[in-house]
Amino acid sequence: MPKELGAADSATEEPDDTPPAPKYTDGGYGWVVLASCFVITGLATSFVKTFGIFFLDIQEYFGVLAFKVSWITAITVAVFHVGSPLASALSLLLSHRAVIIIGGILSSLGLLLGSFGFSLLAMYLTTGFLIGLGNGFAWIPSVSLVTQYFRERRPLANAIASCGECVFTFIFTPFFQWLVDQMSWRQAMMIIAGIQLNLCVCGALMRPYQPPKKRRLNSPSSSREDLSDTSPVQKKNLAQFFDLHLLKQPKFICMIFFGFFSVVGFFVPTIYLIPHAQNIGIEDFQAALLMSYWSAGDLFGRLGCGWLANLRLMKSIRLTAILSTILSIALMLLPVAKSYTLLVIFSCICGFFFGTMLAIIVTVLTDVMGVEKLDNVLGLIMFFRTIGCLIGPPLAGFLVDITGDYGIGFYVAGGGLLISACFLVLGDYLLSHEQNSSQDTQKEMETFISQCQPREEAEGKLGADGTTDPMNQVFE
């Protein structure tokens, strides 16, 4: 027995001569991963946000109503949301690099096949389904790798990565319009398909994250623990991804309806901004520049709201409700602007508040539901947002066909955001009521404990028959 103890002590006290592992987080190759994610975010969102450039040409080419063309973007965005959990699961089974490369191939293939213009149904399957699935496969793993490589600078890294959407939309909008003017929408899509292959290049640069090995004591058990700690990603049980018990919480129901109605305001304006400007007589290239102005405002909105929310001057849910209301009013006023100068001003304003909302949504969900439930909350909300994606653009297109005015899409978007703000107000009321109830319960418990302590001390000084305990007298 003594020998066994001695052997165990020698095994645990033997120093480890291996050099410390290098620091992988918050720097080093993480900046390459961040730069790749920046490009992936831009490439994955730029075509969807600039689809308005191709809208009228596709509508005229097939000779169909705006309602039918709107389904292309609706399917793209819906499949992107639905494919996000699948992309996360495949990243665990394969690797982040492989899933991003597959996504780049699917996205490029969708644009290439869609450029042939076989039929509108074929565009639903290619420009809609394949691009949405490919963009989801490329974007989700890249964002996941950024969160692994950055710890202390994670908020800054996520903000930089999300700005790729604004920068690439700002640059690609006039470029795509120039391609359409010089060639045709079909030839332009062929060239964009080649550009999308850069997603594969960025995916190849995505080196799997390997955390630094901890210096453990030399023992057989510690070597086995090292093998388990080198896993780059904690594999989660997919069955727990959709926690249906959350549906019993009223505050989460409010967040679901907020996500459902707000997604209408997020994607409808980017579809109809350029067609609306073209319809009122604005030149095609100037109309395309409106999306660039929108993206510039979006960029400043994201950075500004991130700084404002960090000050914690008010609850994030209340700040989001105010921003949603302002954005809804600005969107419903945009069709009133008939001059190009006013359209530029409203595009910048709407883009700014659009960016502020995107910058704070995850913070709102974290504050309302808690960080430990964030993965489950995001999974369920992404699912219900998919339904909103499938309803919003076609509904706006249906109303455009009835009225003949593309500006009606902004009324749909503004109305959806205004309804979503109402659910935020209701969610804030429920959250405040829950917090007040928990505080009252805590105060009652503290009062009860403080009242019980003197009683316990008094009972300790009395014997079983109620007389003074002789042992207490001895100690006194």
C-alpha positions in Angstrom: 0.0 0.0 0.0 2.8 2.5 0.8 4.5 1.6 -2.5 1.3 2.2 -4.4 0.9 5.6 -2.7 4.5 6.5 -3.5 4.1 5.4 -7.1 1.0 7.6 -7.4 2.8 10.5 -5.8 5.7 10.2 -8.2 3.4 10.0 -11.1 1.6 13.2 -10.1 4.6 15.2 -8.9 6.9 14.5 -11.9 7.3 17.7 -13.8 6.4 18.1 -17.5 9.4 19.1 -19.6 7.4 19.8 -22.7 7.4 23.4 -23.8 4.2 25.4 -23.4 1.9 25.4 -26.4 1.7 28.7 -28.4 -1.3 31.0 -28.0 -3.8 30.5 -30.7 -6.6 32.8 -29.6 -7.1 36.5 -30.1 -4.4 36.9 -32.8 -1.9 35.0 -34.9 -3.7 32.9 -37.6 -7.0 34.1 -36.2 -6.6 37.3 -38.2 -6.5 35.2 -41.4 -9.6 33.4 -40.3 -11.3 36.7 -39.6 -10.3 38.1 -43.0 -11.7 35.0 -44.7 -15.0 35.3 -42.7 -15.2 38.9 -43.8 -15.0 38.0 -47.4 -17.4 35.0 -47.0 -20.0 37.2 -45.3 -19.7 39.7 -48.2 -19.9 37.1 -50.9 -22.8 35.2 -49.2 -25.0 38.2 -48.8 -24.1 40.6 -51.7 -26.1 38.9 -54.4 -29.2 38.5 -52.3 -29.1 42.2 -51.3 -28.5 43.3 -54.9 -31.1 41.0 -56.5 -33.2 44.1 -57.2 -30.8 44.8 -60.1 -32.0 41.7 -61.8 -35.6 41.9 -60.7 -37.2 43.8 -63.7 -35.0 42.0 -66.3 -36.0 38.6 -65.0 -39.7 39.7 -64.8 -39.5 40.9 -68.4 -37.6 37.9 -69.7 -40.1 35.4 -68.4 -43.1 37.7 -68.8 -44.5 37.0 -65.3 -45.8 39.0 -62.4 -43.7 40.4 -59.6 -45.3 37.9 -57.2 -43.6 35.0 -59.0 -40.2 36.6 -59.3 -40.3 37.5 -55.6 -40.3 33.7 -54.8 -36.6 33.5 -55.9 -35.4 35.7 -53.1 -37.9 34.2 -50.6 -36.6 30.7 -51.3 -33.0 31.8 -51.1 -33.4 33.4 -47.7 -35.7 30.6 -46.3 -33.3 27.9 -47.4 -30.4 29.9 -45.8 -32.2 29.9 -42.5 -33.3 26.2 -42.7 -29.8 25.1 -43.8 -28.0 26.8 -40.9 -28.6 24.0 -38.4 -27.6 21.5 -41.0 -24.4 23.4 -41.7 -23.6 23.3 -38.0 -24.2 19.6 -37.8 -22.0 18.9 -40.9 -19.2 21.0 -39.5 -19.1 18.6 -36.5 -19.2 15.5 -38.8 -16.8 16.7 -41.5 -14.9 19.9 -40.8 -15.6 23.7 -41.1 -13.2 23.9 -44.1 -15.0 21.1 -46.0 -18.5 22.5 -45.4 -17.4 26.0 -46.5 -15.9 24.7 -49.8 -19.0 22.7 -50.4 -21.1 25.8 -49.8 -18.9 27.8 -52.3 -19.4 25.1 -55.0 -23.2 25.0 -54.4 -23.5 28.8 -54.5 -21.5 29.1 -57.7 -23.4 26.2 -59.3 -26.7 27.8 -58.5 -25.7 31.1 -60.2 -24.3 29.3 -63.2 -27.3 27.1 -63.8 -29.7 30.0 -63.1 -28.0 32.1 -65.7 -29.2 29.8 -68.5 -32.8 30.9 -67.8 -34.4 27.6 -68.6 -37.6 28.4 -66.7 -38.8 30.3 -63.6 -39.1 26.9 -61.8 -35.5 26.1 -62.7 -34.5 29.5 -61.1 -36.4 28.5 -57.9 -34.2 25.4 -57.7 -30.9 27.0 -58.7 -30.8 30.7 -57.9 -33.2 30.1 -55.0 -32.5 26.7 -53.4 -28.8 26.1 -54.3 -27.6 29.6 -53.6 -29.5 29.7 -50.2 -28.1 26.3 -49.2 -24.5 27.2 -50.4 -24.5 30.6 -48.6 -25.7 28.9 -45.4 -23.0 26.2 -45.6 -20.3 28.9 -46.2 -21.4 31.5 -43.6 -22.3 29.4 -40.5 -19.0 27.5 -40.2 -16.9 30.6 -40.8 -18.6 32.6 -38.1 -18.2 29.5 -35.8 -14.5 29.5 -36.4 -14.1 33.2 -35.6 -15.8 32.7 -32.2 -13.3 29.9 -31.5 -10.2 31.8 -32.5 -11.2 35.0 -30.6 -12.1 35.1 -26.9 -11.2 38.5 -25.4 -11.7 40.3 -28.8 -14.7 38.3 -29.8 -17.2 41.3 -30.0 -14.7 43.2 -32.1 -14.1 40.2 -34.4 -17.8 39.5 -34.9 -18.4 43.2 -35.7 -15.6 43.2 -38.3 -16.9 40.0 -39.9 -20.4 41.3 -40.1 -19.2 44.5 -41.8 -18.3 42.4 -44.9 -21.9 42.4 -45.8 -22.0 46.2 -46.0 -18.6 46.7 -47.7 -19.2 44.1 -50.4 -22.8 45.3 -51.1 -21.5 48.8 -51.4 -18.9 47.8 -54.0 -20.8 45.1 -55.9 -24.0 47.0 -56.4 -22.7 49.4 -59.1 -20.4 46.7 -60.4 -23.3 44.3 -61.0 -25.4 47.0 -62.6 -22.5 47.8 -64.9 -22.3 44.1 -65.9 -26.0 44.1 -66.7 -25.7 47.3 -68.7 -22.7 46.0 -70.7 -24.0 42.5 -71.3 -27.2 41.0 -70.0 -28.5 39.7 -66.7 -27.7 36.1 -67.8 -24.1 36.9 -68.7 -23.7 38.9 -65.6 -24.8 36.0 -63.4 -22.2 33.8 -65.2 -19.4 36.2 -64.1 -20.8 36.4 -60.6 -20.8 32.6 -60.5 -17.0 32.7 -61.0 -16.7 35.4 -58.3 -18.5 33.1 -55.9 -15.9 30.5 -56.3 -13.7 32.7 -54.0 -15.8 31.1 -51.2 -13.8 27.9 -51.8 -10.5 29.9 -51.6 -11.6 31.4 -48.3 -12.7 27.9 -47.1 -9.3 26.5 -47.9 -7.7 29.2 -45.6 -10.0 28.1 -42.7 -7.5 26.2 -40.6 -9.3 24.1 -37.9 -8.9 25.6 -34.5 -6.7 23.7 -32.1 -6.7 25.0 -28.5 -3.3 25.1 -26.7 -2.7 22.0 -24.7 -2.8 22.4 -21.0 0.3 21.4 -19.1 -0.9 18.4 -17.1 0.9 16.2 -14.6 2.3 13.0 -16.0 -0.1 10.2 -15.3 -2.0 7.7 -17.3 -5.3 9.4 -16.6 -4.0 12.9 -17.6 -2.9 11.6 -21.0 -6.4 10.3 -21.7 -7.8 13.7 -20.6 -5.5 15.5 -23.0 -6.9 13.5 -25.9 -10.5 14.5 -24.9 -9.5 18.2 -24.6 -8.0 18.5 -28.0 -11.5 18.4 -29.7 -11.9 21.8 -31.4 -15.7 21.9 -31.0 -17.8 20.6 -28.2 -20.1 18.1 -29.9 -23.7 18.9 -28.8 -26.6 16.6 -28.8 -28.7 17.6 -31.8 -31.8 16.4 -30.1 -31.4 19.3 -27.6 -31.0 21.9 -30.4 -34.8 22.4 -30.5 -35.8 22.8 -26.9 -39.6 22.8 -27.2 -40.0 23.6 -23.5 -39.1 27.2 -24.4 -42.5 27.5 -26.2 -44.2 27.4 -22.8 -42.5 30.7 -21.9 -44.6 33.8 -22.9 -41.5 36.0 -23.3 -40.1 33.6 -25.8 -43.3 33.5 -27.7 -42.9 37.3 -28.0 -39.4 36.9 -29.4 -40.7 34.4 -31.9 -43.3 36.8 -33.2 -40.7 39.6 -33.2 -38.5 37.5 -35.4 -41.4 36.4 -37.7 -42.6 40.0 -38.4 -39.2 41.7 -38.4 -37.8 39.4 -41.1 -40.4 40.9 -43.5 -38.9 44.3 -42.9 -35.3 43.0 -43.3 -35.5 41.5 -46.8 -38.4 43.1 -48.6 -36.8 46.6 -48.9 -33.6 45.3 -50.5 -35.7 43.6 -53.2 -37.9 46.5 -54.1 -35.6 49.5 -53.6 -34.0 49.4 -57.0 -37.2 48.5 -59.0 -39.1 51.2 -57.2 -36.5 53.8 -58.2 -36.5 52.6 -61.8 -40.3 52.6 -61.9 -40.5 56.3 -61.0 -38.0 57.3 -63.7 -34.6 57.1 -62.1 -31.7 55.9 -64.3 -30.7 52.3 -63.8 -27.2 53.0 -62.6 -28.3 55.7 -60.2 -31.0 53.5 -58.9 -28.4 50.8 -58.2 -26.3 53.3 -56.3 -29.2 53.6 -53.8 -28.3 50.2 -52.5 -24.7 51.4 -52.0 -26.0 54.3 -50.0 -28.1 51.9 -48.0 -25.1 49.7 -47.3 -23.0 52.7 -46.2 -25.7 53.7 -43.7 -25.9 50.0 -42.6 -22.1 50.0 -41.8 -22.3 53.1 -39.6 -25.4 51.8 -38.0 -23.8 48.6 -36.9 -20.7 50.2 -35.5 -22.7 53.0 -33.8 -25.3 50.8 -32.2 -22.6 48.4 -30.9 -21.0 51.3 -29.1 -24.3 52.6 -27.9 -25.6 49.3 -26.6 -22.3 48.8 -24.8 -23.0 51.9 -22.7 -26.1 50.2 -21.2 -28.0 53.4 -21.0 -31.3 51.4 -21.3 -32.4 47.8 -21.7 -31.4 46.4 -25.1 -35.0 45.2 -25.7 -36.3 48.7 -25.2 -33.6 50.2 -27.5 -34.5 47.7 -30.2 -38.2 48.5 -29.9 -37.4 52.2 -30.4 -35.1 51.4 -33.4 -37.8 49.2 -34.9 -40.4 51.9 -34.7 -38.1 54.5 -36.3 -37.1 52.1 -39.1 -40.8 51.2 -39.8 -41.7 54.9 -40.0 -38.8 55.7 -42.3 -39.6 52.7 -44.6 -43.3 53.8 -44.9 -42.2 57.3 -45.8 -39.7 56.2 -48.4 -42.3 55.8 -51.3 -43.4 59.4 -50.7 -39.9 60.6 -51.9 -40.0 61.1 -55.7 -36.7 63.0 -56.2 -33.4 61.2 -56.3 -32.0 63.4 -53.5 -34.8 62.4 -51.2 -34.3 58.7 -52.1 -30.6 58.9 -51.2 -31.5 60.5 -47.9 -34.1 57.9 -47.0 -31.8 55.1 -48.2 -29.1 56.3 -45.8 -31.5 56.7 -42.9 -33.2 53.3 -43.5 -29.8 51.6 -43.9 -28.5 53.1 -40.7 -31.4 51.9 -38.6 -31.4 48.6 -40.4 -27.8 48.1 -39.3 -28.5 49.1 -35.7 -31.1 46.4 -35.4 -28.9 43.7 -36.8 -26.1 44.7 -34.4 -28.3 44.3 -31.3 -30.6 41.3 -32.0 -28.3 38.7 -30.5 -27.8 40.9 -27.5 -31.6 41.2 -27.0 -32.1 37.4 -27.2 -29.3 36.9 -24.7 -30.7 39.4 -22.2 -34.2 38.0 -22.5 -33.6 34.2 -22.5 -30.1 33.9 -21.0 -26.8 33.0 -22.5 -27.2 29.3 -21.5 -30.2 28.9 -23.8 -28.9 31.0 -26.7 -28.2 28.1 -29.0 -31.7 26.7 -28.5 -33.3 30.1 -28.8 -31.5 30.9 -32.1 -32.4 27.5 -33.6 -36.1 27.9 -32.9 -36.2 31.5 -34.0 -34.3 30.8 -37.2 -37.0 28.2 -37.9 -39.9 30.6 -37.5 -38.0 33.3 -39.4 -38.0 30.9 -42.3 -41.8 31.0 -42.4 -41.6 34.8 -42.5 -39.1 34.7 -45.3 -41.5 32.6 -47.4 -44.4 34.9 -46.7 -43.0 38.5 -46.8 -41.5 38.9 -50.3 -44.4 37.0 -52.2 -47.0 39.0 -50.2 -45.3 42.3 -51.2 -45.0 41.0 -54.8 -48.8 40.2 -54.8 -49.6 43.7 -53.7 -47.3 45.2 -56.3 -49.1 43.3 -59.0 -52.5 44.5 -57.8 -51.5 48.2 -57.4 -48.8 48.5 -60.0 -46.6 50.4 -57.5 -43.3 48.9 -56.3 -43.4 51.3 -53.3 -46.2 49.2 -51.7 -43.4 46.7 -50.7 -42.1 49.4 -48.2 -45.5 49.7 -46.6 -45.4 45.9 -46.1 -41.9 46.0 -44.6 -42.7 49.0 -42.4 -45.9 47.4 -41.2 -44.2 44.2 -40.3 -41.5 46.0 -38.3 -44.1 48.1 -36.5 -45.9 44.9 -35.4 -42.6 43.4 -34.3 -42.0 46.4 -32.1 -45.3 45.8 -30.4 -44.2 42.3 -29.4 -40.9 43.7 -28.1 -42.9 46.1 -25.8 -45.0 43.2 -24.6 -41.8 41.1 -24.1 -40.3 43.9 -22.1 -43.4 44.0 -19.9 -43.3 40.3 -19.3 -39.5 40.4 -18.6 -39.9 43.3 -16.1 -42.8 41.5 -14.4 -40.7 38.3 -14.1 -37.7 40.2 -12.7 -39.9 42.0 -10.1 -41.5 38.8 -9.1 -38.1 37.1 -8.6 -36.9 40.1 -6.6 -40.0 40.0 -4.3 -39.5 36.3 -3.8 -35.9 36.8 -2.9 -36.8 39.5 -0.4 -39.5 37.3 1.2 -36.9 34.5 1.5 -34.4 36.8 3.1 -37.1 38.1 5.5 -38.1 34.6 6.4 -34.5 33.5 7.0 -33.8 36.5 9.2 -36.9 35.8 11.3 -36.0 32.1 11.7 -32.5 32.7 12.9 -33.4 34.3 16.3 -36.0 31.6 16.8 -33.4 28.8 16.2 -31.0 30.5 18.6 -33.7 30.6 21.3 -34.7 27.0 20.8 -31.1 26.0 21.1 -30.9 27.5 24.6 -34.0 25.6 25.8 -34.3 21.9 26.6 -36.8 19.5 25.4 -39.3 20.4 28.2 -38.9 24.1 27.5 -36.5 24.8 30.5 -33.1 26.1 30.1 -30.6 23.6 28.7 -28.1 22.8 31.5 -25.3 22.3 28.8 -25.9 25.9 27.7 -25.5 27.0 31.3 -22.2 25.1 31.5 -20.9 26.8 28.4 -22.1 30.2 29.6 
